[in-house]
Amino acid sequence: MKYLLLVQYDGTHFSGYQRQREERTVQSVLEEAAERVFGAPTRVIASGRTDAGVHAAGQICELEGETAIPPEKLYASLNSHLPPDCKVLASTSAPDGFDVTRETKRKTYVYTAYFAPCALPLLSRYAARLTERPSLSRMGVAAELLEGEHDFAAFRASGFTSKTSVRTLYSVEVERVKKLNAEIYTITVTGNGFLYNMVRILAGELFAVGCGKETKDLLRAFETGDRALLAKTMPAAGLCLKEVDYGIPLFGNK
């Protein structure tokens, strides 16, 4: 039987999702737990890989195996063998023919950063610190330019290729709240797919525009694919995969 898992993890002490020799990864701890539950080696495939240090609030994974445990209770058995920084929130049987990687309709990522006079212990694990206060209105103007279908070749790390760098961003929203003695900025991005480091580069450009950088460089980057036109890549700690949408409810109300 094929099962689906709703997985949440703190990426701080993981070398990304994908299994790597001698490295602690999300896939490795999930597969170790699954082997204990099913009594046989079991591959756990995610909707997409997250990089070292990146978090996930709602990653979707699939695995196959045979057990008498009801699909809706499998998560509890897996959690008994998982570490505190990786847990399965829900489990279910997969629809017939379901493919966790190929049937994704859209993904939503959230990038978080904060402005404060010093690094804050309660924020630094999940947010990047800004040394300048960005203008929310300027960031909003740039965010609107990013929405829609574009060639995002300039928004990916060098040395990594995909069949196409054209992606559609359905929404790019920026918000600011004041709490924990800081101004906390969130960038929420929903799209049909993302290139390697795309959201972290996008976030860096939005914060740079908020601090005075001209939007003409952003528009030029779309035209030329020149990574050098854009700002620095933001740290991994601020990035979180919020949810993966398949167009159908997978876990009821979760």
N, C-alpha and C positions, 0 to 999 in steps of 0.2 A: 504494500500500500504506500502511496505517496502522501506525505504530510506537509502542511505549511506551518511555519512558526513566525510569530511576531516577536522580534528580538530587540532588546535595548542594551546598549553597552556604553561604558565610559572608556574612550579610546586612549586615555593617558598612558597606560602601561601596555598597550598593544602595538605591535608593528604592522598595523593595518588589518584588514579582514583576511586576505588570502594567506593560506598556509605557506610557511617558509621554513626551510630547514634550520633548526636550532633557534628559531625566533618564536616568541609568544604572539600568537595571532588569534583573532576572534574565531576563525574557522577551526583552528586546532583545538581550542577548548570546547567548542560545540561538538566537534566530531569525537573527542574523547568522552564527553558526556553521553553522546548517542551510542557509542560502542558499549558503554556500560549498561544502558537501558535495553538495547536490542541484542546484546551478546555477540555482535559481529561488527567488523569495520563498516562504517556508514559515512558516506560523503554528504556534507551539508553545503548546498549551493545558495548563494545570496542573490538578491535582485541586481546587485552591482557591488564592486569592491570599494571600500573606503580606505583611505591612506593612513599611515601611522599617525596617531594622535587625534584622529577625527572621531567624533562621537556619533551615536545613532539613537534616536528616540523610538523609531519605528521601522527598523530594517525587516525585510521579508525574506525568509529562507525556506528552502524545500529539502526534504530528505526522504529516502525510501527505506522501509524495513517492515518487519512483522512482529507484532506484540499483541498481547491480550488487553493492553491498556487502551481504554477508549480514546479516540483522537482528541477530544476536548479536554482530556486530563493528562495528556502526554507531557504538557509543559511543566507540570508539577514534578514529574519524575525526572525530567532533564534538569530542572533547577536544583534538585538535591545533589547533583554532581557538578554544578557550575560554580565558579567563583563569584564573589560579591559584585565585581564590575562587569558582569555579563549575565543577563537573565532573560528567560523566555516569558513574555507577558501573556501569550495565548497560543493555542495550537488547534488545528482542525485538519480534516481530510481535504486533499486537493481536488478541485473539479477535474473531470475526465479530460485528459490531454493538456492540462495546465503546464506552462513553462514559466518559471519564476523570472527568468532573464529576458525572454523574448516578448512577453505580453504586457510589459510595463507601459502604461499610458502617459503617466507624468510622475515626476518626483519633486519634492519640496525640500530645500535646504534652508537652514537659518544660520547666518553668520552674526556673531555677537562680539562687540568690542565696547570698551568703556573709557571715559575720560576722567582722570582723577590725578591729584598731585603726586601720588606714589602708587606702586603696585599694591593691589588689595587682595589679601589672602582669600577672601570669600568669593572672589570673581576670577582670579587668574587661572584657575584650572579649566574654566569653560569660556573664557573670553580673552581677547587680546587687548592690551592697554594702548590707548592713543595718547600721544604726547601733545597733540593740538586739539582744540575743540572744533569739530567740523560744523558747518552750517547745514541744518536739516533741509532747508529749502533748496539749497544748491544740490544736495544729494538727490532730492526728489526730482529735480529737472533731469539729472543724468540718468536716474533710474528709468524714467519714461523713454529715454533714447535707447535703452537696452532691451525694452520689451519688443516682441515680435520676432519674425524670422530674420536671422543675420548669419553671416559667415563669421564664426567666432574663432578663427584660426589664431588670432593674436592673443586670445584668452586661454591658451593652453601652454603647459610647460614644454620646453624644447626637448626634442628627442623622442617624443611620443606621438604616434600617428593613429588616425582613425580613418575609416573609409571616406567619411565626409566630416567637415568641421561646421557644417550648417546645422544650426539648432534653433528651436523656437522657444522663447521665454514668454509664458502666458502672463506672468505678473512679476514685478520687482517692487517690493514695498519696503520703505525705510521708516523706522519709528525710533523715538527716544523717550526714555522714562528716567526719572530721578529716584534712586533708591540705593541703599547700602553705601551711602556717602560717595556716590558716583553718578555720572550721566551715562546711562547704558544705551547703546545704539544697536538695533537689530536690523538686519537686511534679510528679508524673506524672499526667496527666489523659487518660482515654480516653472518647470520646463519639461519638454519631451525627452530631454537627455542632456548630459553634461560631459564636457571634455576633461581631461586630466588637469586638475588644479583650477578649473574654470571659475568656480565660485569664489575661491580665495583670491584670484586675480581680479575678478569683477569687484569684490568687496574692497580691495586695495585701491582700485580706481575710483570708486564712489567716495571713499574717505578722502582721497587726494583732491577730488573735485570739491568736496565739502570744505577743504582747507585752502581753496583758491586756484587749483589747477583748472585750465580751460577745457571745456567739453570738446573743442575741435580735435584734440588728440584722440579722443574716444571714437569720433566719427571717422577720422583718418585711419585708425586701427582696423575698423571694419573694411575699409577700402583696400588697404595694403596687406593686412595680416601681420604687421610688424609689431612684435611683442615689445620692442624697445620704446614704443610710444606710450605704453601704459605704466602704471605705478607698480610698486613692489607687490609680491605675493604675500598675503597676510598669513600669520601663523596658523598651524593646523588646529590648535586648541580651541579657537573660536568657532569652528565649523561643526554643525550637527545635521545629520540626515533626519529630517522631521518625519516624513511619511512617503510611502510609495503607493501610487494609485493605479489599480488595474481596471477601473471602470465598473467593478462589481464588488459588493461587500464580501470580505473573506472571513472576518471574525465577528460577525454580528455588529454590536455597538462599539467595539474597540477600534 
